[in-house]
Every structure is written in structure tokens, then in C-alpha cells.
Amino acid sequence: MHLPVPAVLLTVVYAAALAVAVTAPGQHLAAGLVVLTGLLTRWAVRHRRAHTVLAPDPAPARAAA
């Protein structure tokens, strides 16, 4: 399985931010909210792309003879 480097780096940053937010929830509330917002946004974009349905091509017109 090939994972794109930016996705891996972003996941590492999210994991680090979540770890910091969990260790001191009151002090790092803003960081936790930013990470949660980023994760939800990324999920929403991927979810929307996965369910995008392309309109079928119209049938070619028949030539009148």
C-alpha cells in the first residue's frame, strides 16, 4: 500500500497535537479544537469525493439518412 508523504506527515502532526491535548486538556483546548476541526474537514472532503456521482454521457445522436 502506497501512502502519500503529505498524508503521512499530516497524520503525524495530528497525532502529536492530540497527544499534547490529552496530556493537559484545559491548557491545550485550542490545539485540540484545531486538530478536531482539521480531522472533521478532511473526513468531510474525502466523504464528499467518494460519493460524487458523475452524470452519464448522453447517447450519441443517430445520423439521419
N, CA, C and O atoms as CSV, one atom per row, in Angstrom:
chain,resi,resn,atom,element,x,y,z
A,1,MET,N,N,0.852,-1.178,0.000
A,1,MET,CA,C,0.000,0.000,0.000
A,1,MET,C,C,0.895,1.237,0.000
A,1,MET,O,O,1.765,1.380,0.859
A,2,HIS,N,N,0.683,2.106,-0.943
A,2,HIS,CA,C,1.478,3.328,-1.076
A,2,HIS,C,C,0.731,4.493,-0.440
A,2,HIS,O,O,-0.401,4.793,-0.818
A,3,LEU,N,N,1.377,5.157,0.540
A,3,LEU,CA,C,0.773,6.311,1.189
A,3,LEU,C,C,1.514,7.567,0.769
A,3,LEU,O,O,2.745,7.584,0.790
A,4,PRO,N,N,0.802,8.617,0.390
A,4,PRO,CA,C,1.460,9.857,0.011
A,4,PRO,C,C,2.146,10.493,1.226
A,4,PRO,O,O,1.609,10.490,2.334
A,5,VAL,N,N,3.328,11.029,0.993
A,5,VAL,CA,C,4.126,11.627,2.067
A,5,VAL,C,C,3.366,12.741,2.798
A,5,VAL,O,O,3.389,12.762,4.029
A,6,PRO,N,N,2.688,13.677,2.094
A,6,PRO,CA,C,1.960,14.719,2.825
A,6,PRO,C,C,0.898,14.154,3.770
A,6,PRO,O,O,0.699,14.695,4.858
A,7,ALA,N,N,0.227,13.097,3.383
A,7,ALA,CA,C,-0.794,12.499,4.240
A,7,ALA,C,C,-0.160,11.894,5.494
A,7,ALA,O,O,-0.707,12.011,6.590
A,8,VAL,N,N,0.978,11.258,5.328
A,8,VAL,CA,C,1.676,10.671,6.476
A,8,VAL,C,C,2.146,11.767,7.425
A,8,VAL,O,O,1.978,11.650,8.639
A,9,LEU,N,N,2.731,12.826,6.881
A,9,LEU,CA,C,3.203,13.928,7.724
A,9,LEU,C,C,2.048,14.602,8.459
A,9,LEU,O,O,2.172,14.943,9.635
A,10,LEU,N,N,0.940,14.793,7.778
A,10,LEU,CA,C,-0.222,15.407,8.404
A,10,LEU,C,C,-0.770,14.526,9.525
A,10,LEU,O,O,-1.188,15.031,10.567
A,11,THR,N,N,-0.768,13.235,9.314
A,11,THR,CA,C,-1.225,12.306,10.347
A,11,THR,C,C,-0.313,12.357,11.565
A,11,THR,O,O,-0.793,12.306,12.697
A,12,VAL,N,N,0.991,12.455,11.349
A,12,VAL,CA,C,1.946,12.563,12.462
A,12,VAL,C,C,1.710,13.849,13.243
A,12,VAL,O,O,1.731,13.837,14.474
A,13,VAL,N,N,1.488,14.948,12.547
A,13,VAL,CA,C,1.225,16.225,13.221
A,13,VAL,C,C,-0.073,16.145,14.022
A,13,VAL,O,O,-0.129,16.610,15.161
A,14,TYR,N,N,-1.118,15.558,13.432
A,14,TYR,CA,C,-2.383,15.402,14.147
A,14,TYR,C,C,-2.198,14.538,15.393
A,14,TYR,O,O,-2.710,14.873,16.461
A,15,ALA,N,N,-1.473,13.437,15.262
A,15,ALA,CA,C,-1.262,12.545,16.399
A,15,ALA,C,C,-0.494,13.252,17.511
A,15,ALA,O,O,-0.822,13.099,18.688
A,16,ALA,N,N,0.521,14.024,17.144
A,16,ALA,CA,C,1.293,14.760,18.150
A,16,ALA,C,C,0.420,15.805,18.844
A,16,ALA,O,O,0.489,15.958,20.064
A,17,ALA,N,N,-0.384,16.512,18.087
A,17,ALA,CA,C,-1.248,17.532,18.673
A,17,ALA,C,C,-2.301,16.908,19.584
A,17,ALA,O,O,-2.621,17.462,20.636
A,18,LEU,N,N,-2.833,15.766,19.187
A,18,LEU,CA,C,-3.798,15.078,20.045
A,18,LEU,C,C,-3.144,14.593,21.334
A,18,LEU,O,O,-3.746,14.672,22.405
A,19,ALA,N,N,-1.918,14.095,21.235
A,19,ALA,CA,C,-1.207,13.642,22.430
A,19,ALA,C,C,-0.985,14.803,23.396
A,19,ALA,O,O,-1.152,14.643,24.605
A,20,VAL,N,N,-0.612,15.961,22.874
A,20,VAL,CA,C,-0.417,17.138,23.724
A,20,VAL,C,C,-1.748,17.577,24.327
A,20,VAL,O,O,-1.805,17.928,25.505
A,21,ALA,N,N,-2.798,17.562,23.549
A,21,ALA,CA,C,-4.106,17.993,24.031
A,21,ALA,C,C,-4.634,17.067,25.124
A,21,ALA,O,O,-5.308,17.525,26.046
A,22,VAL,N,N,-4.340,15.785,25.032
A,22,VAL,CA,C,-4.824,14.828,26.023
A,22,VAL,C,C,-4.049,14.963,27.341
A,22,VAL,O,O,-4.618,14.762,28.413
A,23,THR,N,N,-2.767,15.298,27.269
A,23,THR,CA,C,-1.958,15.380,28.485
A,23,THR,C,C,-2.387,16.534,29.378
A,23,THR,O,O,-2.289,16.419,30.599
A,24,ALA,N,N,-2.849,17.624,28.826
A,24,ALA,CA,C,-3.312,18.774,29.620
A,24,ALA,C,C,-4.510,19.394,28.922
A,24,ALA,O,O,-4.370,20.410,28.242
A,25,PRO,N,N,-5.685,18.800,29.079
A,25,PRO,CA,C,-6.856,19.243,28.324
A,25,PRO,C,C,-7.219,20.710,28.498
A,25,PRO,O,O,-7.594,21.363,27.524
A,26,GLY,N,N,-7.120,21.239,29.693
A,26,GLY,CA,C,-7.504,22.626,29.918
A,26,GLY,C,C,-6.564,23.614,29.270
A,26,GLY,O,O,-6.997,24.648,28.761
A,27,GLN,N,N,-5.280,23.306,29.285
A,27,GLN,CA,C,-4.277,24.230,28.745
A,27,GLN,C,C,-4.231,24.200,27.229
A,27,GLN,O,O,-3.879,25.196,26.598
A,28,HIS,N,N,-4.576,23.087,26.650
A,28,HIS,CA,C,-4.403,22.926,25.209
A,28,HIS,C,C,-5.741,22.736,24.493
A,28,HIS,O,O,-5.829,22.018,23.497
A,29,LEU,N,N,-6.763,23.380,25.008
A,29,LEU,CA,C,-8.097,23.241,24.415
A,29,LEU,C,C,-8.121,23.751,22.970
A,29,LEU,O,O,-8.711,23.115,22.096
A,30,ALA,N,N,-7.484,24.894,22.719
A,30,ALA,CA,C,-7.483,25.462,21.360
A,30,ALA,C,C,-6.795,24.518,20.377
A,30,ALA,O,O,-7.277,24.328,19.261
A,31,ALA,N,N,-5.676,23.929,20.784
A,31,ALA,CA,C,-4.965,22.993,19.900
A,31,ALA,C,C,-5.837,21.779,19.604
A,31,ALA,O,O,-5.885,21.305,18.469
A,32,GLY,N,N,-6.519,21.283,20.616
A,32,GLY,CA,C,-7.401,20.136,20.405
A,32,GLY,C,C,-8.539,20.448,19.458
A,32,GLY,O,O,-8.907,19.622,18.623
A,33,LEU,N,N,-9.096,21.640,19.589
A,33,LEU,CA,C,-10.187,22.027,18.693
A,33,LEU,C,C,-9.702,22.199,17.260
A,33,LEU,O,O,-10.413,21.848,16.318
A,34,VAL,N,N,-8.506,22.732,17.092
A,34,VAL,CA,C,-7.942,22.887,15.739
A,34,VAL,C,C,-7.731,21.521,15.105
A,34,VAL,O,O,-8.059,21.317,13.936
A,35,VAL,N,N,-7.188,20.591,15.869
A,35,VAL,CA,C,-6.953,19.247,15.336
A,35,VAL,C,C,-8.279,18.573,15.002
A,35,VAL,O,O,-8.420,17.969,13.939
A,36,LEU,N,N,-9.241,18.674,15.896
A,36,LEU,CA,C,-10.540,18.066,15.638
A,36,LEU,C,C,-11.199,18.664,14.402
A,36,LEU,O,O,-11.781,17.943,13.592
A,37,THR,N,N,-11.106,19.972,14.261
A,37,THR,CA,C,-11.670,20.633,13.080
A,37,THR,C,C,-10.975,20.145,11.810
A,37,THR,O,O,-11.634,19.877,10.805
A,38,GLY,N,N,-9.657,20.029,11.852
A,38,GLY,CA,C,-8.912,19.538,10.692
A,38,GLY,C,C,-9.301,18.120,10.320
A,38,GLY,O,O,-9.481,17.808,9.143
A,39,LEU,N,N,-9.431,17.260,11.324
A,39,LEU,CA,C,-9.811,15.877,11.051
A,39,LEU,C,C,-11.220,15.788,10.462
A,39,LEU,O,O,-11.461,15.046,9.509
A,40,LEU,N,N,-12.136,16.547,11.035
A,40,LEU,CA,C,-13.508,16.525,10.515
A,40,LEU,C,C,-13.596,17.092,9.103
A,40,LEU,O,O,-14.351,16.587,8.272
A,41,THR,N,N,-12.825,18.136,8.836
A,41,THR,CA,C,-12.818,18.723,7.494
A,41,THR,C,C,-12.257,17.740,6.485
A,41,THR,O,O,-12.808,17.571,5.397
A,42,ARG,N,N,-11.155,17.091,6.851
A,42,ARG,CA,C,-10.550,16.117,5.942
A,42,ARG,C,C,-11.510,14.964,5.684
A,42,ARG,O,O,-11.630,14.502,4.549
A,43,TRP,N,N,-12.202,14.490,6.731
A,43,TRP,CA,C,-13.161,13.411,6.556
A,43,TRP,C,C,-14.299,13.845,5.633
A,43,TRP,O,O,-14.715,13.092,4.753
A,44,ALA,N,N,-14.798,15.063,5.841
A,44,ALA,CA,C,-15.922,15.551,5.033
A,44,ALA,C,C,-15.536,15.664,3.562
A,44,ALA,O,O,-16.321,15.303,2.685
A,45,VAL,N,N,-14.338,16.160,3.287
A,45,VAL,CA,C,-13.885,16.295,1.897
A,45,VAL,C,C,-13.738,14.924,1.256
A,45,VAL,O,O,-14.173,14.723,0.122
A,46,ARG,N,N,-13.136,13.987,1.959
A,46,ARG,CA,C,-12.976,12.642,1.402
A,46,ARG,C,C,-14.331,11.965,1.214
A,46,ARG,O,O,-14.552,11.272,0.221
A,47,HIS,N,N,-15.225,12.166,2.161
A,47,HIS,CA,C,-16.544,11.561,2.079
A,47,HIS,C,C,-17.312,12.118,0.877
A,47,HIS,O,O,-17.976,11.370,0.159
A,48,ARG,N,N,-17.219,13.419,0.663
A,48,ARG,CA,C,-17.908,14.042,-0.471
A,48,ARG,C,C,-17.332,13.549,-1.789
A,48,ARG,O,O,-18.080,13.274,-2.727
A,49,ARG,N,N,-15.999,13.435,-1.871
A,49,ARG,CA,C,-15.373,12.959,-3.113
A,49,ARG,C,C,-15.758,11.522,-3.409
A,49,ARG,O,O,-15.955,11.154,-4.567
A,50,ALA,N,N,-15.868,10.707,-2.367
A,50,ALA,CA,C,-16.175,9.289,-2.563
A,50,ALA,C,C,-17.596,9.098,-3.077
A,50,ALA,O,O,-17.880,8.118,-3.766
A,51,HIS,N,N,-18.487,10.023,-2.748
A,51,HIS,CA,C,-19.888,9.859,-3.142
A,51,HIS,C,C,-20.302,10.763,-4.296
A,51,HIS,O,O,-21.487,10.880,-4.606
A,52,THR,N,N,-19.331,11.393,-4.923
A,52,THR,CA,C,-19.660,12.218,-6.086
A,52,THR,C,C,-20.016,11.302,-7.254
A,52,THR,O,O,-19.261,10.395,-7.605
A,53,VAL,N,N,-21.147,11.551,-7.829
A,53,VAL,CA,C,-21.606,10.732,-8.956
A,53,VAL,C,C,-21.550,11.593,-10.203
A,53,VAL,O,O,-22.118,12.684,-10.255
A,54,LEU,N,N,-20.865,11.091,-11.187
A,54,LEU,CA,C,-20.772,11.819,-12.451
A,54,LEU,C,C,-21.995,11.506,-13.301
A,54,LEU,O,O,-22.470,10.370,-13.329
A,55,ALA,N,N,-22.490,12.499,-13.978
A,55,ALA,CA,C,-23.632,12.306,-14.867
A,55,ALA,C,C,-23.200,11.454,-16.055
A,55,ALA,O,O,-22.101,11.631,-16.581
A,56,PRO,N,N,-24.048,10.541,-16.472
A,56,PRO,CA,C,-23.679,9.698,-17.615
A,56,PRO,C,C,-23.607,10.527,-18.893
A,56,PRO,O,O,-24.292,11.539,-19.040
A,57,ASP,N,N,-22.768,10.076,-19.803
A,57,ASP,CA,C,-22.661,10.752,-21.092
A,57,ASP,C,C,-23.969,10.569,-21.865
A,57,ASP,O,O,-24.555,9.486,-21.842
A,58,PRO,N,N,-24.423,11.610,-22.540
A,58,PRO,CA,C,-25.644,11.458,-23.325
A,58,PRO,C,C,-25.389,10.507,-24.491
A,58,PRO,O,O,-24.274,10.414,-25.005
A,59,ALA,N,N,-26.433,9.811,-24.894
A,59,ALA,CA,C,-26.311,8.871,-26.011
A,59,ALA,C,C,-26.021,9.659,-27.293
A,59,ALA,O,O,-26.606,10.717,-27.523
A,60,PRO,N,N,-25.127,9.141,-28.112
A,60,PRO,CA,C,-24.842,9.846,-29.371
A,60,PRO,C,C,-26.086,9.905,-30.268
A,60,PRO,O,O,-26.856,8.948,-30.349
A,61,ALA,N,N,-26.261,11.028,-30.924
A,61,ALA,CA,C,-27.417,11.200,-31.805
A,61,ALA,C,C,-27.237,10.356,-33.066
A,61,ALA,O,O,-26.131,10.212,-33.588
A,62,ARG,N,N,-28.329,9.814,-33.528
A,62,ARG,CA,C,-28.251,8.994,-34.746
A,62,ARG,C,C,-28.266,9.917,-35.962
A,62,ARG,O,O,-28.986,10.915,-35.997
A,63,ALA,N,N,-27.478,9.570,-36.930
A,63,ALA,CA,C,-27.412,10.366,-38.157
A,63,ALA,C,C,-28.663,10.086,-39.008
A,63,ALA,O,O,-29.029,8.932,-39.233
A,64,ALA,N,N,-29.297,11.142,-39.465
A,64,ALA,CA,C,-30.477,10.989,-40.327
A,64,ALA,C,C,-30.010,10.767,-41.763
A,64,ALA,O,O,-29.186,11.517,-42.284
A,65,ALA,N,N,-30.547,9.728,-42.389
A,65,ALA,CA,C,-30.119,9.431,-43.749
A,65,ALA,C,C,-31.096,9.899,-44.776
A,65,ALA,O,O,-30.870,9.718,-45.972
